[in-house]
């Protein structure tokens, strides 16, 4: 058995993030855990990579080819956006932490991360000579440790902040700390990520550089946390210290930027442009991973709005069934992954059920999932009546974009467009909803469509339908409407084989589109496709660019955001 296979099926398989966190802080007592740690690191990074393929991801987090100018332009855009939020922020109008108790609870939940502050760089300095890049990263790490002065050690300063508000936790490395019921499991996800990645500094060196860039560049927004703490009479020192030391002019932010540029230039000189771009992709993936890993922010925002979270209840049901369920689904897939494998992560399975169209947000009656648990379905009696009601409660809770709460790691893989948005928007929603569900469809891998090339304006390209599903929805819509393909006659559904042969046939597509359409009234997905063709195949307007939300985002920007979804911990500290 390979190390990876042992990690996937061994004694550490399926533990909670808090369990892994405890093991990583006591690794000497778990000498056989390193293969699992490596697997966890790879999975965190793989999720970040997949997230970048989500067409709904905010532009700030989308990948782009590296050039020094493009890199600095992106960083400037991120920084200016954060500064705008700082300038518009008012502590009295905070949208997620509106009371002193909310802020104190945030201090508690960030303890696993802030009491391990700097851990992502803990192995960055090798024995022997170092180059300038590692020297820059190590200098940042030394500052995180207070330069040898306990009074300046970041974890110590944070512990003092907790003491000042009456939060007393067990020793960080103790089992009691990890088992503390007052700490959410998602409070351990991001610190676990930095611990497992930093355990392998040679394997994940580019990703660690990218992680450093994200964390150190974004601290300007902590000025809002300073205002918030002062507003409630709490000690702001921990946040003031980070605003100062992480500054983008000459502090850690600038040091991280120099590390990226120096590293990539050296790769370009030594190995060439292609190798540099490959390393850059890994750096950016580390950046995105640190920005998006975990759902502590969503959990905290949800806790304030609704103390009992249906998503967590469903996740608990999945964890309870997982030991047997992960052996019983054969070759069935969702979102390109085996259903059996998805049981290792309730969040991922729940996201796949929504993304694959089996759960229709807000509407249990239209969700094919609930057909599977009827007397005629393959999952009859798998769940008790009370558990099925919990599943329905979770499905209903997804009705509003701002109330959509999956569990750790995932943003809903679809975007909703209101009915008033029109025919084109409903067709876009159809495509976005079916993206994950269509993966693995044999016909989509062989049947080709010709349409305008998304990467080369003015050119056309012939690619399998599965490839078009990887592009933004409007690109697939343009390809479907292209006359030469013979599937759609714009303005005439009855003359379109897409309708007469596929939607009205007895095939997988007709079955998939038979379900009720989300946010489109009492019509089916097939009806949405027909009305789009009848209307002449209109293309949707480009959605306005949006920036990622944080816990400190001004309320008016929150209100304008299309999903209201938070990434990761929602704050750098």
C-alpha positions as CSV (number, residue, x, y, z in Angstrom):
1,X,0.0,0.0,0.0
2,X,1.4,3.4,-1.0
3,X,1.8,6.2,1.6
4,X,-1.1,8.1,-0.1
5,X,-3.4,5.0,0.1
6,X,-2.5,4.5,3.7
7,X,-3.3,8.2,4.4
8,X,-6.7,7.9,2.6
9,X,-7.8,4.7,4.4
10,X,-5.6,4.6,7.6
11,X,-6.4,5.4,11.2
12,X,-6.4,9.2,10.6
13,X,-9.0,9.1,7.8
14,X,-12.1,11.2,8.4
15,X,-11.1,13.0,11.5
16,X,-12.2,16.6,12.3
17,X,-10.1,19.6,11.5
18,X,-9.6,20.2,15.2
19,X,-8.3,16.6,15.6
20,X,-5.7,17.2,12.8
21,X,-4.8,20.6,14.3
22,X,-4.0,18.9,17.6
23,X,-2.0,16.2,15.9
24,X,0.1,18.8,14.0
25,X,1.0,20.6,17.2
26,X,2.1,17.3,18.7
27,X,3.6,15.6,15.7
28,X,6.3,13.9,17.7
29,X,3.6,11.8,19.3
30,X,2.1,10.9,15.9
31,X,5.1,9.9,13.8
32,X,3.0,8.1,11.2
33,X,0.9,11.2,10.5
34,X,3.1,13.0,7.9
35,X,1.6,11.2,4.9
36,X,-1.9,12.3,6.0
37,X,-0.6,15.8,6.6
38,X,0.7,15.9,3.0
39,X,-2.6,14.6,1.7
40,X,-4.5,17.3,3.6
41,X,-2.2,20.0,2.2
42,X,-2.7,18.8,-1.3
43,X,-6.5,18.7,-0.9
44,X,-6.6,22.3,0.5
45,X,-4.6,23.5,-2.5
46,X,-6.6,21.4,-5.0
47,X,-9.8,23.0,-3.7
48,X,-8.3,26.5,-4.2
49,X,-7.3,25.5,-7.7
50,X,-10.8,24.3,-8.5
51,X,-12.3,27.4,-7.0
52,X,-10.5,29.5,-9.6
53,X,-12.5,27.7,-12.3
54,X,-15.7,29.0,-10.8
55,X,-17.1,31.7,-13.1
56,X,-18.7,33.3,-10.1
57,X,-15.4,33.9,-8.3
58,X,-14.6,37.6,-7.8
59,X,-12.2,39.1,-10.3
60,X,-9.6,39.9,-7.6
61,X,-9.1,36.2,-7.0
62,X,-9.0,35.0,-10.6
63,X,-5.8,33.7,-12.0
64,X,-3.9,35.8,-14.6
65,X,-0.6,35.3,-16.6
66,X,2.4,36.8,-14.7
67,X,4.3,39.9,-15.7
68,X,5.7,42.3,-13.1
69,X,3.3,45.0,-14.4
70,X,0.3,42.7,-14.2
71,X,1.2,41.5,-10.8
72,X,1.7,45.0,-9.4
73,X,-1.5,46.2,-11.0
74,X,-3.5,43.4,-9.4
75,X,-1.9,44.2,-6.0
76,X,-2.7,47.9,-6.4
77,X,-6.3,47.0,-7.2
78,X,-6.6,44.8,-4.1
79,X,-5.0,47.4,-1.9
80,X,-7.1,50.3,-3.2
81,X,-10.2,48.4,-2.8
82,X,-9.4,47.6,0.9
83,X,-8.5,51.3,1.5
84,X,-11.9,52.3,0.0
85,X,-13.5,50.0,2.5
86,X,-11.5,51.4,5.3
87,X,-12.4,54.9,4.4
88,X,-16.2,54.1,4.3
89,X,-16.2,51.9,7.4
90,X,-18.2,52.9,10.4
91,X,-17.9,50.6,13.5
92,X,-21.5,51.4,14.5
93,X,-22.7,49.9,11.2
94,X,-20.7,46.7,11.2
95,X,-22.8,44.1,9.3
96,X,-21.4,41.1,11.1
97,X,-20.2,42.3,14.5
98,X,-22.8,44.7,15.8
99,X,-22.4,44.2,19.6
100,X,-19.5,43.9,22.0
101,X,-20.4,40.3,22.5
102,X,-20.1,39.7,18.7
103,X,-16.5,41.1,18.7
104,X,-15.5,39.1,21.8
105,X,-16.8,35.9,20.2
106,X,-14.8,36.7,17.1
107,X,-11.7,37.0,19.3
108,X,-12.4,33.6,20.7
109,X,-13.0,31.9,17.4
110,X,-9.8,33.3,15.9
111,X,-7.7,32.0,18.7
112,X,-6.5,28.8,16.9
113,X,-5.2,31.0,14.0
114,X,-3.8,33.9,15.9
115,X,-2.2,31.8,18.6
116,X,-0.3,30.1,15.8
117,X,0.4,33.3,14.0
118,X,3.3,32.9,11.6
119,X,3.0,29.1,11.5
120,X,2.9,29.0,7.7
121,X,6.6,30.2,7.7
122,X,7.8,28.0,10.6
123,X,10.0,25.8,8.4
124,X,11.0,28.4,5.8
125,X,14.7,28.7,6.8
126,X,16.8,25.7,5.9
127,X,20.1,24.7,7.5
128,X,22.9,26.4,5.6
129,X,23.1,29.4,3.2
130,X,19.9,31.1,2.1
131,X,19.0,33.2,-0.9
132,X,17.3,36.6,-0.7
133,X,13.8,35.2,-1.1
134,X,14.0,32.9,1.9
135,X,15.8,35.6,3.8
136,X,12.8,38.0,3.2
137,X,10.4,35.3,4.3
138,X,12.4,34.4,7.4
139,X,12.6,38.0,8.4
140,X,8.8,38.1,8.3
141,X,8.7,35.0,10.5
142,X,11.1,36.5,13.0
143,X,8.9,39.5,13.4
144,X,5.9,37.1,14.0
145,X,7.9,35.7,16.9
146,X,8.6,39.1,18.3
147,X,12.3,39.0,17.3
148,X,13.1,37.0,20.5
149,X,11.1,39.4,22.8
150,X,8.1,37.6,24.4
151,X,6.3,40.9,24.8
152,X,6.3,41.4,21.0
153,X,5.5,37.8,20.1
154,X,2.2,37.9,18.1
155,X,0.7,34.9,19.7
156,X,1.5,36.3,23.2
157,X,-0.1,39.7,22.3
158,X,-3.2,37.9,21.1
159,X,-3.4,35.8,24.3
160,X,-3.2,39.0,26.3
161,X,-6.1,40.3,24.3
162,X,-8.1,37.2,25.1
163,X,-7.2,37.6,28.8
164,X,-8.5,41.2,28.7
165,X,-12.0,40.0,27.7
166,X,-12.1,37.0,30.0
167,X,-11.3,34.3,27.5
168,X,-9.1,31.7,29.1
169,X,-8.3,28.6,26.9
170,X,-6.3,25.5,27.8
171,X,-2.8,25.1,26.7
172,X,-2.7,25.4,22.9
173,X,-1.2,21.9,22.4
174,X,-3.5,20.1,24.8
175,X,-6.3,17.8,23.8
176,X,-8.7,20.0,25.9
177,X,-7.9,23.0,23.6
178,X,-8.9,21.1,20.5
179,X,-12.0,19.6,22.1
180,X,-13.2,22.9,23.5
181,X,-16.9,23.0,22.6
182,X,-16.9,26.8,22.5
183,X,-14.7,26.8,19.4
184,X,-16.2,26.0,16.1
185,X,-14.7,23.2,14.0
186,X,-14.2,25.8,11.3
187,X,-12.0,27.8,13.7
188,X,-9.3,25.1,13.2
189,X,-9.5,24.9,9.4
190,X,-7.3,27.8,8.3
191,X,-4.6,27.2,11.0
192,X,-4.6,23.5,10.0
193,X,-4.0,24.5,6.4
194,X,-1.0,26.6,7.3
195,X,0.4,23.8,9.6
196,X,0.2,21.0,7.0
197,X,1.5,23.1,4.1
198,X,4.5,24.4,6.2
199,X,5.4,20.9,7.2
200,X,6.6,20.4,3.6
201,X,8.4,23.7,2.7
202,X,10.3,22.2,-0.2
203,X,7.2,20.6,-1.8
204,X,5.0,23.7,-1.4
205,X,7.6,26.5,-1.5
206,X,5.8,28.5,-4.3
207,X,2.5,28.1,-2.5
208,X,4.0,29.4,0.8
209,X,5.3,32.5,-1.0
210,X,1.7,33.1,-2.3
211,X,0.2,32.6,1.2
212,X,2.6,35.2,2.5
213,X,1.6,37.6,-0.2
214,X,-2.1,37.3,0.7
215,X,-1.7,37.6,4.5
216,X,0.7,40.4,4.5
217,X,-0.8,42.5,1.8
218,X,-4.4,42.5,3.2
219,X,-3.6,43.8,6.7
220,X,-4.5,47.4,5.8
221,X,-8.2,46.4,6.4
222,X,-7.4,45.7,10.0
223,X,-7.7,49.5,10.5
224,X,-11.4,48.7,10.6
225,X,-10.8,46.1,13.3
226,X,-9.0,48.8,15.3
227,X,-12.0,51.1,15.0
228,X,-14.4,48.2,15.9
229,X,-12.4,47.4,19.1
230,X,-12.1,51.0,20.1
231,X,-15.8,51.5,19.6
232,X,-16.6,48.8,22.2
233,X,-13.8,49.7,24.5
234,X,-11.6,46.7,23.7
235,X,-7.8,46.6,23.4
236,X,-6.9,47.3,19.7
237,X,-3.1,46.7,20.1
238,X,-3.0,43.3,18.3
239,X,-4.6,44.8,15.2
240,X,-2.7,48.2,15.4
241,X,0.5,46.2,15.5
242,X,-0.4,44.3,12.3
243,X,-1.5,47.4,10.4
244,X,2.0,48.9,11.1
245,X,4.3,45.9,10.6
246,X,2.5,44.6,7.6
247,X,2.4,47.9,5.7
248,X,2.8,47.8,1.9
249,X,5.3,50.6,1.7
250,X,8.2,49.1,3.6
251,X,6.7,46.4,5.9
252,X,5.8,42.8,5.4
253,X,3.5,43.6,2.5
254,X,6.4,45.0,0.5
255,X,8.7,42.2,1.6
256,X,6.2,39.6,0.4
257,X,5.9,41.4,-3.0
258,X,9.6,41.6,-3.4
259,X,9.9,37.8,-2.6
260,X,7.4,37.0,-5.3
261,X,9.2,39.1,-8.0
262,X,12.7,37.9,-7.0
263,X,11.7,34.3,-7.0
264,X,9.9,34.4,-10.4
265,X,12.7,36.4,-12.1
266,X,15.2,33.8,-10.9
267,X,13.1,31.0,-12.3
268,X,12.8,32.8,-15.6
269,X,16.5,33.3,-15.9
270,X,17.3,29.8,-14.8
271,X,14.6,27.7,-16.6
272,X,12.6,30.0,-18.9
273,X,9.3,31.7,-19.3
274,X,7.1,28.6,-19.3
275,X,8.6,27.4,-16.0
276,X,8.1,30.8,-14.5
277,X,4.4,30.9,-15.4
278,X,4.0,27.4,-13.9
279,X,5.6,28.5,-10.6
280,X,3.4,31.7,-10.7
281,X,0.3,29.6,-11.0
282,X,1.3,27.8,-7.8
283,X,2.1,31.1,-6.1
284,X,-1.3,32.5,-7.0
285,X,-3.0,29.2,-5.9
286,X,-1.4,29.7,-2.5
287,X,-2.7,33.2,-2.4
288,X,-6.2,32.1,-3.2
289,X,-6.0,29.2,-0.8
290,X,-5.2,31.4,2.1
291,X,-7.9,33.8,1.1
292,X,-10.7,31.2,0.7
293,X,-9.9,28.1,2.9
294,X,-12.5,27.4,5.6
295,X,-15.9,29.0,6.3
296,X,-15.3,30.5,9.7
297,X,-16.6,33.9,8.4
298,X,-19.8,32.4,7.0
299,X,-20.3,30.4,10.2
300,X,-19.9,33.5,12.4
301,X,-22.2,35.6,10.3
302,X,-24.7,32.8,10.2
303,X,-24.5,32.3,14.0
304,X,-25.4,35.9,14.6
305,X,-28.3,35.7,12.2
306,X,-29.5,32.2,13.0
307,X,-28.0,30.4,16.0
308,X,-29.1,26.9,14.7
309,X,-27.6,26.3,11.3
310,X,-29.3,23.7,9.2
311,X,-26.2,23.2,7.1
312,X,-24.3,22.0,10.2
313,X,-27.1,19.6,11.0
314,X,-26.9,18.1,7.6
315,X,-23.2,17.9,7.8
316,X,-23.5,15.9,11.0
317,X,-25.9,13.5,9.3
318,X,-23.5,13.0,6.5
319,X,-20.6,12.3,8.9
320,X,-22.7,9.8,10.7
321,X,-23.5,7.9,7.5
322,X,-20.1,8.3,5.9
323,X,-18.4,5.1,7.2
324,X,-20.8,2.9,5.3
325,X,-22.1,5.3,2.7
326,X,-18.6,5.9,1.2
327,X,-18.6,2.2,0.2
328,X,-22.0,2.0,-1.4
329,X,-22.1,4.4,-4.4
330,X,-20.0,2.5,-6.9
331,X,-18.9,4.6,-9.9
332,X,-21.5,7.3,-9.4
333,X,-20.0,10.8,-9.7
334,X,-21.0,14.4,-8.9
335,X,-19.0,17.3,-10.1
336,X,-16.4,15.0,-11.6
337,X,-15.7,13.2,-8.3
338,X,-16.8,9.8,-7.1
339,X,-19.7,10.1,-4.7
340,X,-17.9,7.7,-2.4
341,X,-14.9,10.0,-2.1
342,X,-17.1,13.0,-1.4
343,X,-18.2,11.5,1.9
344,X,-14.8,12.4,3.2
345,X,-15.9,16.0,3.3
346,X,-19.5,16.8,4.1
347,X,-19.1,20.4,2.8
348,X,-17.9,19.1,-0.6
349,X,-20.7,16.6,-0.9
350,X,-23.3,19.2,0.0
351,X,-21.8,21.7,-2.6
352,X,-21.8,18.9,-5.2
353,X,-25.5,18.1,-4.5
354,X,-26.4,21.7,-5.1
355,X,-24.0,22.2,-8.0
356,X,-25.2,19.0,-9.6
357,X,-28.9,20.1,-9.5
358,X,-30.0,17.4,-7.0
359,X,-30.7,20.1,-4.4
360,X,-32.7,23.1,-5.7
361,X,-32.0,26.0,-3.5
362,X,-35.1,26.9,-1.5
363,X,-37.3,24.2,-3.0
364,X,-37.3,20.7,-1.6
365,X,-40.3,19.7,-3.8
366,X,-38.3,20.5,-7.0
367,X,-35.1,18.8,-5.7
368,X,-34.4,15.4,-7.3
369,X,-32.6,14.4,-4.2
370,X,-35.9,13.8,-2.4
371,X,-37.1,11.5,-5.1
372,X,-34.2,9.2,-4.2
373,X,-35.5,8.7,-0.6
374,X,-39.1,7.8,-1.6
375,X,-40.3,4.2,-1.5
376,X,-39.4,3.9,-5.2
377,X,-35.9,5.4,-4.7
378,X,-32.6,3.7,-4.1
379,X,-32.1,5.6,-0.8
380,X,-35.5,4.7,0.8
381,X,-35.2,4.4,4.6
382,X,-31.6,5.7,4.7
383,X,-32.8,8.7,6.7
384,X,-35.4,8.9,9.5
385,X,-38.3,11.2,9.0
386,X,-36.7,13.8,11.4
387,X,-33.5,13.6,9.4
388,X,-35.3,14.2,6.1
389,X,-37.0,17.2,7.6
390,X,-33.5,18.5,8.5
391,X,-32.5,18.0,4.8
392,X,-35.6,19.9,3.7
393,X,-34.9,22.7,6.3
394,X,-31.3,23.1,4.9
395,X,-32.7,23.1,1.3
396,X,-35.2,25.8,2.2
397,X,-32.4,27.8,3.9
398,X,-30.6,28.2,0.6
399,X,-33.5,30.2,-0.9
400,X,-31.9,33.7,-0.4
401,X,-28.3,34.4,-1.7
402,X,-27.5,36.0,1.6
403,X,-28.8,33.1,3.7
404,X,-27.0,30.4,1.6
405,X,-24.7,28.6,4.0
406,X,-22.9,25.4,3.0
407,X,-20.4,24.1,5.5
408,X,-16.6,24.5,5.4
409,X,-14.7,25.0,2.2
410,X,-17.4,25.8,-0.3
411,X,-19.2,28.6,-2.1
412,X,-22.3,27.6,-3.9
413,X,-21.2,26.7,-7.5
414,X,-24.0,28.7,-9.1
415,X,-25.2,32.3,-9.1
416,X,-28.9,33.2,-8.9
417,X,-30.4,35.8,-11.2
418,X,-33.9,37.1,-10.3
419,X,-36.9,36.3,-12.5
420,X,-37.1,40.0,-13.5
421,X,-33.6,39.7,-15.0
422,X,-35.1,38.2,-18.1
423,X,-34.8,35.2,-20.5
424,X,-31.0,35.5,-21.0
425,X,-30.3,35.5,-17.2
426,X,-32.5,32.4,-16.7
427,X,-30.7,30.6,-19.5
428,X,-27.4,31.5,-17.8
429,X,-28.7,30.2,-14.5
430,X,-29.6,26.9,-16.3
431,X,-26.1,26.5,-17.6
432,X,-24.4,27.4,-14.3
433,X,-26.7,25.0,-12.5
434,X,-25.9,22.1,-14.8
435,X,-22.1,22.6,-15.0
436,X,-21.2,20.1,-12.4
437,X,-24.0,17.7,-13.2
438,X,-23.0,17.3,-16.8
439,X,-19.5,16.2,-16.1
440,X,-18.9,12.6,-17.2
441,X,-21.7,12.7,-19.8
442,X,-20.2,10.7,-22.6
443,X,-22.1,12.6,-25.4
444,X,-20.7,15.9,-24.1
445,X,-17.1,14.6,-24.5
446,X,-17.7,13.6,-28.1
447,X,-20.2,16.0,-29.6
448,X,-18.6,19.2,-30.7
449,X,-19.9,22.8,-31.0
450,X,-18.3,25.5,-33.1
451,X,-18.5,29.0,-31.8
452,X,-16.7,32.3,-31.2
453,X,-13.4,31.6,-29.5
454,X,-13.5,33.1,-26.0
455,X,-9.7,33.5,-26.0
456,X,-9.4,35.0,-29.5
457,X,-12.0,37.6,-30.5
458,X,-12.9,37.3,-34.2
459,X,-11.9,33.7,-34.4
460,X,-14.0,30.5,-34.1
461,X,-13.2,27.3,-32.4
462,X,-14.7,23.8,-32.5
463,X,-14.6,22.0,-29.1
464,X,-16.5,19.3,-27.3
465,X,-19.6,20.4,-25.3
466,X,-17.8,19.5,-22.1
467,X,-15.1,22.1,-23.0
468,X,-17.8,24.7,-23.6
469,X,-19.2,24.0,-20.2
470,X,-15.9,25.0,-18.7
471,X,-16.3,28.5,-20.2
472,X,-18.5,31.4,-19.0
473,X,-22.2,30.8,-19.7
474,X,-22.5,33.5,-22.3
475,X,-19.7,31.8,-24.4
476,X,-21.6,28.5,-24.4
477,X,-24.9,30.3,-25.2
478,X,-23.2,32.0,-28.2
479,X,-21.9,28.6,-29.4
480,X,-25.4,27.0,-29.1
481,X,-26.9,29.8,-31.1
482,X,-24.3,29.5,-33.9
483,X,-26.1,28.4,-37.1
484,X,-23.5,26.0,-38.4
485,X,-24.0,23.6,-35.5
486,X,-27.5,22.7,-36.6
487,X,-28.9,22.5,-33.1
488,X,-30.7,25.8,-32.6
489,X,-32.7,28.1,-34.9
490,X,-32.9,31.4,-33.0
491,X,-36.5,32.6,-32.8
492,X,-38.0,29.2,-33.7
493,X,-37.9,26.5,-31.0
494,X,-40.0,24.1,-33.1
495,X,-37.3,24.2,-35.9
496,X,-34.5,23.5,-33.4
497,X,-33.3,19.9,-33.0
498,X,-32.1,20.9,-29.5
499,X,-35.7,21.1,-28.5
500,X,-37.4,18.5,-30.8
501,X,-34.7,15.8,-30.5
502,X,-33.1,16.4,-27.1
503,X,-35.5,18.2,-24.8
504,X,-38.5,16.1,-25.9
505,X,-36.6,12.8,-26.3
506,X,-36.0,10.0,-23.8
507,X,-32.5,10.7,-22.8
508,X,-30.3,12.0,-19.9
509,X,-30.7,15.6,-21.0
510,X,-34.4,15.6,-21.1
511,X,-34.5,13.9,-17.7
512,X,-32.1,16.4,-16.2
513,X,-34.0,19.5,-17.5
514,X,-37.4,18.2,-16.5
515,X,-36.9,19.6,-12.9
516,X,-38.3,22.9,-11.7
517,X,-36.1,25.8,-12.5
518,X,-34.6,27.8,-9.7
519,X,-35.7,31.4,-9.3
520,X,-37.8,31.3,-12.5
521,X,-41.3,30.7,-11.3
522,X,-43.3,27.5,-11.9
523,X,-41.5,26.4,-15.0
524,X,-39.0,23.6,-15.8
525,X,-35.4,24.0,-17.0
526,X,-36.6,22.7,-20.4
527,X,-39.1,25.6,-20.5
528,X,-36.2,28.0,-19.8
529,X,-34.3,26.7,-22.8
530,X,-37.4,26.9,-25.1
531,X,-38.2,30.4,-24.1
532,X,-34.5,31.4,-24.7
533,X,-34.6,30.0,-28.2
534,X,-38.0,31.5,-28.9
535,X,-36.7,34.9,-27.8
536,X,-33.9,34.8,-30.4
537,X,-31.1,33.4,-28.1
538,X,-30.3,36.7,-26.3
539,X,-27.1,37.0,-24.5
540,X,-27.0,38.1,-20.9
541,X,-25.4,41.4,-19.9
542,X,-22.0,41.1,-18.3
543,X,-22.3,41.1,-14.6
544,X,-20.6,44.0,-12.9
545,X,-17.2,43.3,-11.3
546,X,-17.5,42.6,-7.6
547,X,-14.9,42.4,-4.9
548,X,-14.7,39.7,-2.2
549,X,-16.6,40.4,1.0
550,X,-15.0,40.4,4.4
551,X,-16.4,40.7,7.9
552,X,-15.4,44.3,7.8
553,X,-16.9,45.3,4.5
554,X,-19.1,48.4,4.6
555,X,-22.9,47.4,4.6
556,X,-23.7,49.1,1.3
557,X,-21.1,47.0,-0.5
558,X,-22.5,43.9,1.2
559,X,-26.0,44.8,-0.1
560,X,-24.7,45.2,-3.6
561,X,-22.8,41.9,-3.7
562,X,-24.6,39.2,-5.8
563,X,-24.2,36.4,-3.4
564,X,-23.3,37.9,0.0
565,X,-20.9,35.0,0.4
566,X,-17.8,35.2,2.5
567,X,-14.6,33.4,1.8
568,X,-12.4,31.7,4.4
569,X,-12.1,33.4,7.7
570,X,-13.3,36.8,6.3
571,X,-10.4,38.6,7.9
572,X,-6.6,38.2,7.9
573,X,-6.6,38.2,11.7
